[in-house]
Amino acid sequence: MLVLAGTYKSELSSLVDGAELERLLDRTIRFLKLSEQISLTLKRDAKILEHIKVTLFRNPKASPNAAPTLPPSSKPQYPYNHGGIFAT
């Protein structure tokens, strides 16, 4: 799903049908939510895909080639990283 979303946002967007991508995102999110009680990772994956879906299809200013941006003060959160190679 991430590769398809990335392709849709790139200069190769003509290779990905937006309606089909949205349908696949919906289906994948529903599947992940069925198992969210089993695994926090699946729950988090569903939230990531929901964010991607909103970014791609619910932002009226977004176009397939516009890169998503984070607010200047935002910082990625890595709650399970305790001083490893990706420590912030």
Rosetta constraint file for C-alpha pairs under 8 A:
AtomPair CA 1 CA 5 HARMONIC 6.09 0.50
AtomPair CA 1 CA 24 HARMONIC 7.86 0.50
AtomPair CA 1 CA 25 HARMONIC 7.01 0.50
AtomPair CA 1 CA 49 HARMONIC 7.98 0.50
AtomPair CA 2 CA 6 HARMONIC 6.00 0.50
AtomPair CA 3 CA 7 HARMONIC 6.05 0.50
AtomPair CA 4 CA 8 HARMONIC 6.07 0.50
AtomPair CA 4 CA 16 HARMONIC 6.95 0.50
AtomPair CA 4 CA 21 HARMONIC 7.25 0.50
AtomPair CA 5 CA 9 HARMONIC 6.32 0.50
AtomPair CA 5 CA 21 HARMONIC 7.48 0.50
AtomPair CA 5 CA 52 HARMONIC 7.63 0.50
AtomPair CA 5 CA 56 HARMONIC 7.92 0.50
AtomPair CA 6 CA 10 HARMONIC 6.26 0.50
AtomPair CA 7 CA 11 HARMONIC 7.51 0.50
AtomPair CA 7 CA 12 HARMONIC 5.71 0.50
AtomPair CA 7 CA 13 HARMONIC 5.63 0.50
AtomPair CA 7 CA 15 HARMONIC 7.62 0.50
AtomPair CA 7 CA 16 HARMONIC 7.01 0.50
AtomPair CA 8 CA 12 HARMONIC 6.62 0.50
AtomPair CA 8 CA 13 HARMONIC 4.10 0.50
AtomPair CA 8 CA 14 HARMONIC 7.39 0.50
AtomPair CA 8 CA 15 HARMONIC 7.46 0.50
AtomPair CA 8 CA 16 HARMONIC 5.65 0.50
AtomPair CA 8 CA 17 HARMONIC 7.97 0.50
AtomPair CA 8 CA 18 HARMONIC 7.34 0.50
AtomPair CA 8 CA 64 HARMONIC 5.89 0.50
AtomPair CA 8 CA 65 HARMONIC 7.49 0.50
AtomPair CA 9 CA 13 HARMONIC 5.99 0.50
AtomPair CA 9 CA 56 HARMONIC 7.96 0.50
AtomPair CA 9 CA 63 HARMONIC 7.74 0.50
AtomPair CA 9 CA 64 HARMONIC 4.53 0.50
AtomPair CA 9 CA 65 HARMONIC 4.62 0.50
AtomPair CA 9 CA 66 HARMONIC 6.46 0.50
AtomPair CA 9 CA 67 HARMONIC 6.79 0.50
AtomPair CA 10 CA 64 HARMONIC 6.89 0.50
AtomPair CA 10 CA 65 HARMONIC 5.18 0.50
AtomPair CA 10 CA 66 HARMONIC 7.98 0.50
AtomPair CA 11 CA 65 HARMONIC 6.32 0.50
AtomPair CA 12 CA 16 HARMONIC 7.79 0.50
AtomPair CA 13 CA 17 HARMONIC 7.99 0.50
AtomPair CA 13 CA 64 HARMONIC 6.46 0.50
AtomPair CA 13 CA 65 HARMONIC 7.35 0.50
AtomPair CA 16 CA 20 HARMONIC 7.83 0.50
AtomPair CA 16 CA 21 HARMONIC 7.09 0.50
AtomPair CA 17 CA 21 HARMONIC 6.16 0.50
AtomPair CA 18 CA 22 HARMONIC 6.15 0.50
AtomPair CA 19 CA 23 HARMONIC 6.23 0.50
AtomPair CA 20 CA 24 HARMONIC 6.12 0.50
AtomPair CA 21 CA 25 HARMONIC 6.09 0.50
AtomPair CA 22 CA 26 HARMONIC 6.19 0.50
AtomPair CA 22 CA 53 HARMONIC 6.95 0.50
AtomPair CA 22 CA 57 HARMONIC 7.68 0.50
AtomPair CA 23 CA 27 HARMONIC 6.23 0.50
AtomPair CA 24 CA 28 HARMONIC 6.04 0.50
AtomPair CA 25 CA 29 HARMONIC 5.99 0.50
AtomPair CA 25 CA 49 HARMONIC 6.84 0.50
AtomPair CA 25 CA 50 HARMONIC 7.85 0.50
AtomPair CA 25 CA 53 HARMONIC 6.87 0.50
AtomPair CA 26 CA 30 HARMONIC 6.16 0.50
AtomPair CA 27 CA 31 HARMONIC 6.26 0.50
AtomPair CA 28 CA 32 HARMONIC 6.17 0.50
AtomPair CA 28 CA 46 HARMONIC 7.82 0.50
AtomPair CA 29 CA 33 HARMONIC 6.11 0.50
AtomPair CA 29 CA 46 HARMONIC 5.10 0.50
AtomPair CA 29 CA 49 HARMONIC 6.63 0.50
AtomPair CA 29 CA 50 HARMONIC 6.99 0.50
AtomPair CA 30 CA 34 HARMONIC 6.41 0.50
AtomPair CA 30 CA 46 HARMONIC 7.97 0.50
AtomPair CA 31 CA 35 HARMONIC 7.11 0.50
AtomPair CA 32 CA 36 HARMONIC 6.23 0.50
AtomPair CA 32 CA 42 HARMONIC 5.62 0.50
AtomPair CA 32 CA 43 HARMONIC 6.61 0.50
AtomPair CA 32 CA 45 HARMONIC 7.31 0.50
AtomPair CA 32 CA 46 HARMONIC 5.66 0.50
AtomPair CA 33 CA 42 HARMONIC 7.27 0.50
AtomPair CA 33 CA 43 HARMONIC 6.26 0.50
AtomPair CA 33 CA 46 HARMONIC 6.41 0.50
AtomPair CA 35 CA 39 HARMONIC 6.71 0.50
AtomPair CA 35 CA 42 HARMONIC 6.69 0.50
AtomPair CA 35 CA 43 HARMONIC 7.51 0.50
AtomPair CA 36 CA 40 HARMONIC 6.18 0.50
AtomPair CA 36 CA 41 HARMONIC 7.72 0.50
AtomPair CA 36 CA 42 HARMONIC 5.37 0.50
AtomPair CA 36 CA 43 HARMONIC 4.45 0.50
AtomPair CA 37 CA 43 HARMONIC 7.60 0.50
AtomPair CA 38 CA 42 HARMONIC 7.94 0.50
AtomPair CA 39 CA 43 HARMONIC 6.57 0.50
AtomPair CA 40 CA 44 HARMONIC 6.10 0.50
AtomPair CA 41 CA 45 HARMONIC 6.05 0.50
AtomPair CA 42 CA 46 HARMONIC 6.19 0.50
AtomPair CA 43 CA 47 HARMONIC 6.44 0.50
AtomPair CA 44 CA 48 HARMONIC 6.22 0.50
AtomPair CA 45 CA 49 HARMONIC 6.25 0.50
AtomPair CA 46 CA 50 HARMONIC 6.09 0.50
AtomPair CA 47 CA 51 HARMONIC 6.18 0.50
AtomPair CA 48 CA 52 HARMONIC 6.28 0.50
AtomPair CA 49 CA 53 HARMONIC 6.07 0.50
AtomPair CA 50 CA 54 HARMONIC 6.23 0.50
AtomPair CA 51 CA 55 HARMONIC 6.07 0.50
AtomPair CA 52 CA 56 HARMONIC 6.06 0.50
AtomPair CA 53 CA 57 HARMONIC 5.84 0.50
AtomPair CA 53 CA 58 HARMONIC 7.42 0.50
AtomPair CA 54 CA 58 HARMONIC 4.84 0.50
AtomPair CA 54 CA 59 HARMONIC 6.76 0.50
AtomPair CA 55 CA 59 HARMONIC 5.95 0.50
AtomPair CA 55 CA 62 HARMONIC 7.58 0.50
AtomPair CA 55 CA 68 HARMONIC 6.95 0.50
AtomPair CA 56 CA 62 HARMONIC 6.85 0.50
AtomPair CA 56 CA 63 HARMONIC 7.82 0.50
AtomPair CA 56 CA 64 HARMONIC 7.33 0.50
AtomPair CA 57 CA 62 HARMONIC 7.78 0.50
AtomPair CA 62 CA 66 HARMONIC 5.96 0.50
AtomPair CA 70 CA 74 HARMONIC 6.27 0.50
AtomPair CA 81 CA 86 HARMONIC 6.97 0.50
AtomPair CA 81 CA 87 HARMONIC 6.31 0.50
AtomPair CA 82 CA 87 HARMONIC 6.86 0.50
AtomPair CA 83 CA 87 HARMONIC 4.89 0.50
AtomPair CA 83 CA 88 HARMONIC 8.00 0.50
